[in-house]
């Protein structure tokens, strides 16, 4: 009777914890994005906070406040400035498309006519009956993309109050996560209904993936996007900041990369007779933008995430489609924890202790 009662009480407690967790998630659902980025910021800037804390051991509030100030000045304000410039350029390009100042169809026709005849025939026979249909699709796709960016910009402006509220909540939460992170993290690991070694291993994987995605992939993408924007500005392309942002987003995707942006630009410049501009774009894409990833990533990321490139690509795209910008981190994180969880389960079923020296993650 006692055993049955204990099981019932434990089951009731688990049910209560699950129910109240779901309820709390629904209550704070409007701020989930802000809470997520607050946690990520606290995790990434924890080393800076600890360094400041060594100078003022008894001033935890001061160290956390200074860390947030540095984060705001070094990251948030520049990001907002760049975002406002990109929105202006996107709106300007949209107005040019609407007024006919930028005729994407005619530009596409110039590139098509400059291609070899065999390649022209291949394009014409690849599912498009007439060239006018290709022009219409290209014009529609580009116009739709730019108009979507413009609508999102207007939406952000209309909801500025809600955005500022979420931003304030994020900063407020990040302050406490920075100040009390050394206690909150271990407490969460202890509270997980898992063996201590498994919980710590999952926590280590969480930190590794977040670090690799933001500090590694994120910084590398920003650098590649900035180099791409500078290259486009040098050759005189319009809306160079907009294309630089698109290049930074593409840089987050393995097997795609910034080449998906600068290669068509180089082809167009070659086809329209802008030889030196095309040479600059190609040289920058291959020698500068392409090498930035190989140089910076090993410096910023100490070890690999252990996720195959194809899974990073699928989870990143799926995460962005599901929850927006936060999916850049949440997608690969879900993939990494999926692999780690199944690996641990396999090891336990086979009765084999995890051997870190032979684990690919340890490399």
Secondary structure, DSSP 8 states (H G I E B T S, - for coil): -HHHHHHHHHHHHHHHHHHHHHHHHHHTGGGHHHHHHHHHHHHHTHHHHHHHHHHSTT-HHHHHHHHHHHHIIIIIHHHHHHHHHHHHHHHHHHHHHHHTSS-HHHHHHHHHHHS-HHHHHHHHTSS-SSHHHHHHHHHHHHHHHHHHHHHHHHHHHHTHHHHHHHHHHHHHHHHHHHHHHHHHHHHHHHHSSS-HHHHHHHHHHHHHHHIIIIIIIIHHHHHHHHHHHHHHHHTT-TTHHHHHHHHHHHHTSTTT-THHHHHHHHHHHHHTT-HHHHHHHHHIIIIIIHHHHHHHHHHH-SS-----HHHHHHHHHHHHHHHGGGHHHHHHHHHHHHHHHHHHHHHHHHT----TTT-GGG-
